[in-house]
Amino acid sequence: MNADNIRNVYFVGAGGIGMAALERYFLSRGMKVAGYDRTPSELTADLHREGVEICFTDDPEVAIPEGFRNPEDTLVVYTPAIPADNRTLGWLRSRGFEIEKRAQVLGRVTRHTRGLCFSGTHGKTTTSSMAAHILHSCKVGCNAFLGGVLRNYNSNFLLSPTSPWSVIEADEFDRSFHHLTPWIAVVTATDPDHLDIYGTEEAYLESFAHFTELVQPGGALIVHTGLKLVPRPQPGVRVYSYSRDEGDFHAENICRRPGDISFDFVYPGGRIASISLGVPVEVNIENAVAALAACYLTGDMDPAAARQAISSFLGAKRRFEFWLKEPGADGRVIIDDYAHHPDELKASIASVRALYPGRKLTVVFQPHLYTRTRDFHKEFARALSEADEVILIPIYPARELPIEGVDSQLILRDVTSPKKRLVERDNLIDTIKNSKFEILLTAGAGNIADLVPGIAEAVRSQAGNPA
């Protein structure tokens, strides 16, 4: 299909966060946008208000509007998370529509800009969001396609018709990031994940190694120190290292005070002193170093504006997001986090411990995917055992069918916390309301997020302070 012929874009899996950025992009280009998703959500409601027509049945006669039934002027975009037997996708395939993965389309629309591509098992949403906020604050602007809703803008998509830069969350699921052509690439972590796709850790690492080959000559590759990854950059690509404490880019003079963390950002040949984190958790020191490093290498970063951007950064929704902070030293706290890999969960729990030393920590976790639970149940149990109390709810299956013998109990039986239990999702709000928690962390990539507003409201109402 000639790109000039595209008038309509139809998304199969329209409620995905990565799909939403592309939907907003095509709307900004004056195109009609529609799609299908399995369930409604706050995001699909936002997209509907913005002009995306979304249906929640996979009956193609209902799901596909009349104006999107011509393959000559309609591009179809799908996410690999959609089951192969989806009826709407099958109907479109049988009628000769051009159908592309989300990653292919993202690669297409960013190919004519200089891409800052943030990859890694974890950290990529926060680092890419920080970088987008930095460039926006530096007035050079950017086009940003993010994997989380950035709270500063209440969107996961930023548009600049004049900026040469695109900030892209480079997702390794289904090798999606191989469709990108980075000018600057960041690799935050390569802990094995998505083994349902890759099979082995070696195949997972090979996928990242291939990603490093895609950086354009003249560009730059920034890799976290200590990874198993062996990069394979093209000739002419500059290679840098980073971490919190060492590397070409790192932090010094870290100062931790109640409710605040500040540090100096050190780069080759200089530093930016006294940067305060807008979201003052330990892991964000390292995330900020990665984002600042990428923006520094663009040549368009103003140090004063960058310092202000990090301090005003509110974070992405569901990335260590506070829902309740009662006043006083004994006030209850509710934090929600997207952590769905054992290392992410471990880091999130450690961050809460650092913020609230000595307080009782209750963690509610919803495992995401049967395969991930099967592959990492012991690692999840070890991470959760750092909490004082653990509540597990049933696995969120997403795209998967059940696996015999794999359930949340598989994790729970190895948790060593003094108090642990399994609760049905529908009973979670009442369970929390009737508990005596001090610090509550809800975690997972599934629909546990839909319960968090209700949990916070129930706790406030109980205390006589309704939202």
N, C-alpha and C positions, 0 to 999 in steps of 0.2 A: 504494500500500500504506500502510495506517495503521501508523505506527511502533510502536504498541502491539502489533501482530500479529506483529512479527518475533521469531522464536524461533531461527532459524538464519541464519548468514551464510556464503556460499560465495565464495571469492576465486579469480579466474582470474589467475594470475601471483602466487601466494601467497608466493613467495620473494623478492619485491622488498622493498628496505629500507623504502620508503614504505608499502607494503602491510602490513608487519609491525607497524607502530605501530597501525594500525587493527585488525588481528587481535587484538593485545593489549588494545586498548580494549574490543572486544566481548566478549572473554573476561572482562574485569573486570566487565562488565555481566551476567554469568551466562548468556551465550548460547553455543550450540554453534557452533564455527567449523571449517571445512574448506576445502580448496582444491586447485588444480592448479598445478604449476610444471614447467618443462622439465627442470631438473636439481637434484639434491640439493646442499646446501651446509651450511656450519656454521650459518648462520642458520636454514635449514629444520629442522635437527636441534634447535636451541634451541626453535623454535616447536613442534615435535612434543612435546618434553618438557613444554612449558607447556600442551599440550592441543589443539593444532591438528592435524587429520588431513590430511596432504598426500600427494597421489598424483603420480607423475611420468610418467604416460602420458595423452595427450589423448583416449583412448577413453572416451566418456562413461559407458559401461556399467561401467567400472572406476573412473573418476576421481570420480564423484559418488556419495557414500554414500546409502543408502536414505533416511535421515532428512532429506536435503537435496533431495528430489525433489518437494516440494509447493510450488508457486508462491504459495500463500496465506500461508505463514509463513516463506519463505526469501528473503532479499535476496541478490542477486548483485552483487559488486564486481569490476571488472576494471581493469587498467592498459592504457593505449593502446599500450604496448610489445608487447602480445600480437598476433600476426598475425591478420588478419581471417578467415583460413580455419581457425582453431583449431576442432577438432571439438567440444570440450567447450562452448566459448562458443556455437557454432552450435546445439547441442542445447538449451541453456538458452533461447536466443532463440526458437527454434521452438515452445517450450512455454509461452510467456507469462510467464516470470519477469520481475520488475522488476529491471532491470540498470542499474547506475550506475557511472560512472567513479570511481576512487579520490578524485579531487579533489572531485567532487560530494558524496560521503559525508563527506569531511573537512570541507567547508564546512557540511554539515548538523550534524555533531556538535559543531562549535565555534561555531555561530551564537549560542548563548545564553551565551557567555562573551566576555570582552574579549580579542581576539586580537592578539598581537605577531607580525606576519608578516614574515619575513626573505626577501627576494627578491634575485636578482642572478645574473649568469652564473657567478660564483664567490664563495666566502666565506660563502654562506648556511648551510651545514651547521655551520661553526665558530661563526659569530656566533649562530645560534639555539641551539646547544648551550651556549655561554657564558651566554646570557641565561637559559636554563632552570636552569642551575647557580646563577646569581646569585639568582634568585627563590627557588629551593629553599633556598639558604643563608640568605636573608633571612626564612625561616619563613613568608612569605606563600604559598609554594608555587606550583605551576602544573600545568596539564595540558600535556604537551609531546609533539608529534608531529614527530620529527626524521628527517633523511635519513641519519643515521649513528649507529652504536652508541656512545653516550657511555660512555667507559671508567670514569668515576666510578661509574656505575650498572649497567654491562654491559647496557644496554638503550637503545633509541631511543624509549621511551615512558615518561613519568612521569605519575602520576595523583595529583590532589588533589581530593577531593570537596568541599572548602570554598573553594578559591581561585577568585577571579573571572577569573584569567588563563589563557589558552592560548598557548603558544609554538609557532609553526607554521613549518616550512620551506616557503616559497611557491615551488613549482616552476613555471618558465615553459614547460616542455615541453608541447606540445599545448595551450598557453594554460590549463593547469590552474589557475593562481593566480587566474583570473577568477571562480572559484567561491567565493572567500573574501570576508569582510567585515571587514577589519582595523580595529582601534581604533588601533593604532600599526603603521605599515608602514616597513620599511627597504629601501632599494635600494642594494646594495653595488657593482654593476657592470653595465654594459649592453654589453659587448663582444659582437659578433654570434655566435650559436651556433644550433644546431638549424635550420639553413637548409633542411634537408629538409622542415621543417614551415612555416617562415615565408617562405622564398624569397628575401627581401631584408633588408638591414639596416634599411631604413625600416619594414618590417612588424614586425620584431623590436622596434624602439624604440616603435612604436605600441602594441604589446601591453603594454609596461611603462607607457606613458602611460595606457592604460586602467586598469591596475592601480592607479595613483595616484588614479583617480577613485573607487575603491571604499572608500577610508578614510572611516569614519563621521564626520559632523560632530561636533566636540568632541574628536576624536582628533588624531593627529599623524603627519606624514610626515617621515622622515629620509632624506636623499639624499646620497650621496657627492659631494664637490665635483668639478667638471670633467667630468661625464658629458654625452654628447650629448642625453640625455633632457630633454624639456621637460615637467615635471609638470603635471597638470591636476587639482589637488585641489578638492574641493567647498568652498563657503563654510563657514567655521567650523572648517576643518582647519588646525592650526598646522604650518608648514613649517620644517624645520631642515636645516642642512648639517653634514657631518662629514668628517674625513679624519685622517690621522696628524698633519699639521702645521698645518692651518687649518680654519676653519669654526666653527659654534656649539659643536660638541663636537670636541675635539682633544687631542693629547698634548703635554706640555712636559716639560723636564728629563729627556729620555730618557738613560738611563745603561746602557751595554753593558759587561758584564764576562764573563769566561769562564763559560759555563753559565748566565748570568742576564741578563735585560733588565728594567729598571724604568722607570717614568715617572709623571708626574702626569696625572690625568684632569681636563681643564678643561671645565666646563659653564657655561651662562649664569648668572653670578653667583657662581661658586664653583669649588672643585677638591677632588679626593681625591688626596692626596700619596702618593708612594712605593708604587705598585702594582707588584708583581713578577709576571711571567708564569709560570704553571705550565708552559707549553710555550714556551720562550724562543726563538722564531723571529721574524724581523723583521715578517712579515706579520701576526702576531698582535697587534702594537701597534694596528694599524688595526681588526682584528676586535674587539678588546676595547673600543675606543672606541665602535664601533657597538652592541655588546651593552650596555655601560654606559649609553649614551645612551637606548636604548629602555627599559631598566629604570628609569632616573632619571625618565623621563616618566610611568611608572605612578604615581609618588608613594609607592610601597611599598618603595623601595630604601633599606636602611640602609647608609651609607658604609663602616662598619667591616666589616660582613658581606660587602659587595661586594668590598672589598679582599682579604679572605681567600678569597673564592670564585675570583677570578682567579688567585691564587697556588696554589690547590689544584686548579685545572682540569687534568685529565689529557688532554683532547682527545678527539675522536671517533676510533674505529678507522679506519685507513687515511687519516688526515689527519696527515701528517708523524709517522708512528708508528715509534718506534725498535724494531728487532728484535735488534740486536746493538750493544753498546758495549764493546769490549775495553779493558782498562785501559791507561794510559800514553799518552804523546803520539803514539806510532806505532800505537796499537791500531786495529783495523779496526772499521768502523761500517756497519750496514745500516739504512736508513730506507725505509719504504714510504709512498707518497702516492697519493691518488686522482686526481691531476692528469690531466685528459684534454682540456683546451683549451690552445691555445698560450700564452695569458697565464698560466694556472695553472702550466703546466710551467716557464715562464720564472721565475715567482715562487718556485717550489719549488727550482729549481736555485740561484737567487740566495740563498735562505735557507741552503742547505747550504754555499755558498761563504763566507757570512758567519760561519757557525758553525765552519768548518774551513778557514781561509785557508791556502793553500799546499799543501794535501793533494790528491792525485790523485783526481778524481771520475769514477766510472763510472756512467752512467745506462742502465738497462734500461727500455725503453718499449714498451708494447703499445698501438698505436692502437685507438681505439674508434669503430666505425661506418665503413662505406665512404664515406658521404656526407661525414662530418666530415673524413676523410682527403683526399677529393677537394677539398673547399673550402678546407682550411687546410694542405695539405702543405708549402708553402713556409714558412709561419709556424712549423710544428712543427720544420722543419729548422733555422731560425734559432735557436729556443729550445734545441734539443739541441746545437747547435754550441758552446754555452758550456761543455759538458762536455769532459773530457780523453779520454774513451772513451765510445762509444755502441754499445749493443746493442739492436737492434730484433727483436721477434718478430712473427709474423703478426697481422693485424687481427682484433680480436674483433668479430664481426658483429652481436651482439645480435639485434635484430629485423629486420635487413636481409639482402637477397640480394646476392651479389657484383656489383660493377660492373666491366665490362671495363676493364683497364688501371689499376685502382686496387688497389694493394697496398702493403705496408710499404716496398718498394723505392722507391716514389715519393717517400717522405720521405728515405730513406737517401742517395739520389744527390745531394741538395743539402746534406747535413750536411758541415761543413768541419772537424770534429774530427780530430786526427791519427790516431785509430784508430777504425774503425767497422765493423760487420758485422751480418749478418742471421742469426739463429739460430732453429731450430724450437723451438716451445714445449716439446716433450718433452725436448729436449736442454739446456734452460736451466740446470737445477740442476748438471749435470756441468760445463757451461761455466763457471759462476761458481766452482764448487769448485776448478777447475783454473786459474783466473786469479789474477793478482797484484793484486787490487784493494786500495785503501785505504779509500775511502768509496764505498759502493754505494747508489744511489737507484733503487728500482723504482717505476714510475709507470704509471698507466692505470686506467680504470674497468671493465676486463673481468676475465677469470678469471686474470690474472697474480697476483692476490691469493692464489689457492689454492696458488701455488708458493712464496710467501715463507717460510712456516714451514719447508718442506723445505730451502730455500736456507740459512736461518739454522742449522738443525740440522746440515746437511752441513759448513758452515764451522766450527761449534763442534767437531764430531767430528774434523775434520781437525786442529784445534789441540789436540786431546786434552782438550777441555772439553765433553763431550756435554751436551745440554740436560737 
